[in-house]
């Protein structure tokens, strides 16, 4: 099939962009021809790779209409819309509706955020997209329930496909630690774009509680401040974390890698990690690519309670606090560090699930869904 994906795309630094690139590359493994319509942010120029056939300026409404007309005359069988409210122009990303209403090709809606209590406009956007879409894909059972109950999308349109995970090359943990100059030290890690709402302060406070019992413990926060946040607020949030570190006297226990992390380096960081910590303070986080990656690498995981962690870490695949507070996170980390058998069990269970989330398998699920939907659609038109 000839598939087009509407999304942000590398080299733009964005979680959705990374997802779209991985989806494109792995659909190609299964023989699909994929092109990209890339959404560009304000005042930025990107050197896109050849698969990007069209660029939309996120804040230019006309670009969405022109992009739809471009696809209408192109040899494209189906379009993926990667939906996240924040990547499209207009209030709550409403410009994507202009694209969908002018598009004459069938499209699949891939949902990255499914809010349980959306605003009126947010609900309307997702409901309208879901009504016109051939199918709506989400990444958890919880999201599928919300799509039906809150956004009134018919159950028969909804498919659950897990977040894809790269095939990281495994390397020995202690050798990696030695190369990063932390040999013999216990490593707790959080990675991803940094900003308010990521809960890094909870992780820092948890480490301050643990440092007396585990004086050599390190909390590694790997990733730069989100580019959009940096444009608006600079490094205000990161500076507040540095102030907190000084106040709690944990300077020797907290390390930052303040830049965008390549996939190869990310694989190394995850494979040398003893415990992966995902400290989101809000419960309505529908999907976490970072948590998916940690599961894919078979890490022992401690998390605050939010929709995605509660689902993916169920059945003993990780430890989830009942509340987003540092005391509980510290207690769960301590429970793992003081019990090597528990740590090994958590790693084994996470790895078992992680193997089903590797990108080639996830892309294969997308292809099967597409083929089934398009076949049914074609039969309906014939009859």
Secondary structure, DSSP 8 states (H G I E B T S, - for coil): -EEEEEE--TTS--HHHHHHHHHHHHHHHTT-EEEEEEEE-TT------TTEEEEEETT-HHHHHHHHHHHHTSS-SEEEEEE-GGGSSSGGGTHHHHHHHH--S-EEEEES---TT--HHHHHHHHHHHHHSSEEEESSHHHHHHHHHTT---GGGEEE----B-------HHHHHHHTT-TT--EEEEES-B-TTS-HHHHHHHHHHHTTT-TT-EEEEES-B-HHHHHHHTTHHHHHHHHHHHHHT-TTTEEEE-S---HHHHHHHHHH-SEEEE--S-TT----HHHHHHHHTT-EEEE---HHHHHHTTTTTSEE-SSS-HHHHHHHHHHHHT-HHHHHHHHHHHHHHHHHTBHHHHHHHHHHHHHHHHHHHHHHHH-
